[in-house]
Amino acid sequence: MFTHLRLHTEFSITDGTCRIDEIVEAASADKQSALAITDLNNLFATVKFYTACRKAGVKPIIGSEIFVYFQGIDTTSEPCRLLLLAKNEIGFFNLSNILTLLWTDQTAKTQPGVDWSDLVKFSDGLILLSGAQNGPIGQAIKA
């Protein structure tokens, strides 16, 4: 059974157009047992998404795509994108902590993001995916 694990909604302001009610309805009609949302640098859609999924009988998976800076790399360069999925309540709280750091600690960064060390610090309960072509593996292949 197919499950979307990387899906940006209308709450992913710069790169998402999917409306929550429409994606949940489509997942339910397709008999998908679960669906993830991974809006860019935010969890704004969480309550609306969770409520819609539960009502439709689809398991909601909460996540976010974030920008990560790696130690030893010039912080004025572009960060890599990684996808984080919360696998439990601890993961959701850690994802919330990571996003709080992302938006509040902006010392000399070109784009809102977190340092790899902060990601490691709050990694319990999270599943990390490489971020496709904009993740560290994709960037290494392109280079």
Solvent accessible surface area in square Angstrom, and as a share of the most:
residue,aa,sasa,rsa
1,M,166,0.74
2,F,124,0.51
3,T,39,0.22
4,H,66,0.30
5,L,74,0.37
6,R,93,0.34
7,L,24,0.12
8,H,23,0.10
9,T,0,0.00
10,E,53,0.24
11,F,59,0.25
12,S,0,0.00
13,I,138,0.70
14,T,115,0.67
15,D,65,0.34
16,G,13,0.13
17,T,123,0.71
18,C,45,0.27
19,R,132,0.48
20,I,1,0.00
21,D,86,0.45
22,E,101,0.45
23,I,23,0.11
24,V,5,0.03
25,E,126,0.56
26,A,60,0.47
27,A,3,0.02
28,S,41,0.26
29,A,80,0.62
30,D,84,0.44
31,K,157,0.67
32,Q,18,0.08
33,S,73,0.47
34,A,11,0.08
35,L,2,0.01
36,A,0,0.00
37,I,5,0.03
38,T,0,0.00
39,D,3,0.01
40,L,26,0.13
41,N,9,0.05
42,N,11,0.05
43,L,34,0.17
44,F,139,0.58
45,A,0,0.00
46,T,20,0.12
47,V,119,0.68
48,K,100,0.42
49,F,0,0.00
50,Y,104,0.40
51,T,81,0.47
52,A,26,0.20
53,C,0,0.00
54,R,158,0.58
55,K,181,0.77
56,A,41,0.32
57,G,66,0.63
58,V,5,0.03
59,K,130,0.55
60,P,17,0.11
61,I,33,0.17
62,I,19,0.09
63,G,2,0.02
64,S,0,0.00
65,E,0,0.00
66,I,0,0.00
67,F,15,0.06
68,V,0,0.00
69,Y,8,0.03
70,F,48,0.20
71,Q,128,0.57
72,G,89,0.85
73,I,94,0.48
74,D,93,0.48
75,T,49,0.29
76,T,82,0.48
77,S,43,0.27
78,E,125,0.56
79,P,16,0.10
80,C,19,0.12
81,R,38,0.14
82,L,1,0.01
83,L,4,0.02
84,L,2,0.01
85,L,7,0.03
86,A,17,0.13
87,K,126,0.54
88,N,75,0.38
89,E,123,0.55
90,I,106,0.54
91,G,0,0.00
92,F,63,0.26
93,F,114,0.48
94,N,18,0.09
95,L,0,0.00
96,S,36,0.23
97,N,63,0.32
98,I,0,0.00
99,L,13,0.07
100,T,80,0.47
101,L,52,0.26
102,L,0,0.00
103,W,136,0.48
104,T,99,0.57
105,D,54,0.28
106,Q,67,0.30
107,T,97,0.57
108,A,81,0.62
109,K,31,0.13
110,T,78,0.45
111,Q,55,0.24
112,P,34,0.21
113,G,1,0.01
114,V,3,0.01
115,D,40,0.21
116,W,89,0.31
117,S,49,0.32
118,D,32,0.16
119,L,4,0.02
120,V,82,0.47
121,K,147,0.62
122,F,39,0.16
123,S,53,0.34
124,D,101,0.52
125,G,11,0.10
126,L,23,0.11
127,I,76,0.39
128,L,76,0.38
129,L,64,0.32
130,S,41,0.27
131,G,4,0.03
132,A,51,0.39
133,Q,104,0.46
134,N,41,0.21
135,G,0,0.00
136,P,45,0.28
137,I,107,0.55
138,G,11,0.10
139,Q,67,0.30
140,A,71,0.55
141,I,138,0.70
142,K,130,0.55
143,A,121,0.94
